């Protein structure tokens, strides 16, 4: 177990009320199966002041299984940070797989890039420093791209989740998956408004509305999983 190894600060994104239970899940089922390169990147990220932005390892473990289940080969990631989920995807997809990775900040991506290169999967990644919407529109205008992607992961600006969703559904194959992160917002989505900090109210409102939107979207099958800070898994139906 990782608890017997060198202790590394790791901000919890789990929404379980029991921190001990969340650590039990990580140390029993997640960390023992976490690839060494992912573990290294997680440790590198832990010292970053916004380390909590990184994909939660338990959510990442499920993502790796989903990637395998759909035989993902062509993927998109919106919001990269230091690259934990990006590296996870690159390690999981085939040798000839490709990832379009979009983030407005290359500086944080550079933190994880040495580990990604060490893992030998950097050639699978096309990193684009940009706002995501123009890139998605460019992808839609490329011949043959519509309906060609197997998987997408979104962990970015919540105000644009609706816009990302519409474009990603066009880019994804039928039966392709898109996973949205931060859908439970540390449990604030279920709290009385009076208990939500003022500076977080707008983001929480956006998340609540987006969750309702996905639940009512007839084009997708969904599963809302209480892993990390909450993820909604969407399968394109038609």
Protein Blocks (a to p, Z undefined) as FASTA:
>chain_A
ZZlmccdddddfbfbfblklmmmmmmmmmmmmmcfklmmmmmmmmmpmklmmpccfklmm
mmmmmmmmnopabdcdehjknommmmmmmmmmcfkbccddddfblklmmmmmmmmmmnop
mmmpccddddfklmmmmmmmpghkgopafbdcddddfklmmmmmmmmmmmpcghiacdde
hklgnolmmgcfklpcfklmmmmmmmmmmmmmmmmmmkbccdddfehjbpaddddfZZ
